[in-house]
Amino acid sequence: MAQFAIGDTHGCAKTFAALLDQIQLSPSDELFMLGDYIDRGPDSKGVVDQVWKLREDGYRVHCLMGNHEQMLLESLMPGGELSYETWLHNGGEAALRSFGLQDNSPVSLIPKPYLKFFAQLDLHLESNGYILVHAGLNFEDPDPLNDVNGLLWIRDFYDSIDLEWLDGRIILHGHTPKAANQIKFQLTMLPKVPVLNLDAGCVFNRGPYRSLCAFNMTTRELYFQPNIEA
């Protein structure tokens, strides 16, 4: 049995499926998804459908909320017009199209099972010496796990990491795209800086990014699947 964590999929359903094949995920394994299933890429719906299919087939899949799911949910709240515009500006139109909707359709037209899935996502998880979050941890807060904005949005927090608070645990996160070589270097530095970013910028498919990243939490191996979306 192994535990795997996968970074931001952002609607890259074909690439997600290819990465699952690459890591040879089995029902005895455990999979942690770090949020941002939707937006920007061509098939947000397809990513969620794959997560559901894995669960239906008996796979243990744990899912965190990302800031993109948060923006979608805030669009549904009273007075959520600004959140809606922000969400559209950050790739929400692609998510709407994946559900067969127009680019400026109300979020409420997304089928309710998907909205329920987004609303029930975890903000943080912990397993076998790892803390898993979407964006990172705000160590200015006495309990970084209480700062929801930090969990979903923070960047550049490495210099403030509280090793005493971590007590030997390693932070796994996504949210901020990094090149594969930077992620590989982070892995070598875990004994000194116990944090690993698994967002390899798959959806951008340009420059130093263009890969979806998985991390075997048991063997501490990294896997990179190049973007294969149309």
Disulfide bonds with the S-S distance in Angstrom:
none
